[in-house]
Amino acid sequence: MSPLSAAKPSPSDRSSGPADATPHTLRQVVVVLTGASSGIGRAAALAFAAQGASLVLAARNRETLQSVADDCERAGARALAVPTDVTDPAAMSALAQAAIDHFGQVDMWINNVGVGAVGRFEDTPLASHRRVVEANLLGHMHGAYAIVPHFLARGRGTLVHMISLGGWVATPYAAAYTASKFGIRGFSESLRAELSGHPGIHVCEVFPTFVDSPGMSHGANYSGHRVRPPPPVVDPRRVANALVALATRPRARTYIGAQARPGILMHALAPHLMARALGWVGGAAMRHAAPADRTDGNLFEPSRGCAIDGGFRQKARSADALWLGLGALAGVAVAACLSSNARSTR
């Protein structure tokens, strides 16, 4: 059955939302998911489909997006594919309206789109910096602007923002990405405060560490070197399962990956030291990486691939020792910094 021909739910099916669902089924839940064509998005779509949720899937590439919708329907879910560019606020409003018109309601909206541009700040075209901020930060704001009025009218709903550890810890050679992620975190906290008088509406932030998705391969690269995420990397399916859990148990913040909390703590205690350490490691990794052509990646054109995995987990083991050593060094440095601060206050 085509997603466009899926039967609309009856009025009785529309009466329940995430608060009424059980951990074993989301059959009465309607989820809008952006960035659904590959990586975390595709994994999440399939995870929600396995629980019986009705899905409205958004991405720029119609063909790959439809393939995800078809897979979800084969899993027994209802799925509607709506090609959408999150940088276009009118398109995001149309996405929300399409979901409401087709399924009668939206219970959960997941802003999952994330793009990046790797390279020195001055070597990266300004248009590319702008595009990263437009897709990541403004894309999340466009999604929220489109769906929050619907949540307010219903008195309930769950809005999820995919952020990453980059929302707490700056990433060298990815200035616009870092700026956008810090911005999304600030936006989420502000919006959560505004909606605090509506206990049925939740604003959730998700902070995974580096994920083994095709995102880095699809992204723009102006560094002149082949890049890959530092190990250990997280399975996209683990992030997808965390998103499914938020449908029944919304929480303000979800951290995924072994480095998440230690990284945030080290940044809070010794931000300048952390920045220098990351800059040194990032620069060393660039110098030793294989050469690569400059590319705009998927900033201005949709990605063509639809894989969930990026293939980085198989390549990561040889570099684990470097990152474990860095973690130990940073830990010692932070301890020394705290000891110095304690002596200075005596």
HUFENZI-V345531 format. One record per helix or strand. SS is the DSSP state (h for helix, s for strand). FROM is the first residue (numbers start at 1). LEN is the number of residues. Records with the same first field share a line. If there is no record, write none. Layout:
SS->FROM-LEN ; FROM-LEN
This chain:
h->3-3 ; 11-5 ; 18-3 ; 39-12 ; 62-13 ; 89-15 ; 121-3 ; 126-29 ; 165-3 ; 175-20 ; 215-4 ; 236-13 ; 259-11 ; 271-18 ; 313-3 ; 317-28
s->22-1 ; 25-1 ; 30-5 ; 54-5 ; 79-3 ; 108-4 ; 117-2 ; 157-6 ; 201-8 ; 211-1 ; 220-2 ; 225-1 ; 234-1 ; 253-4 ; 291-1 ; 295-1
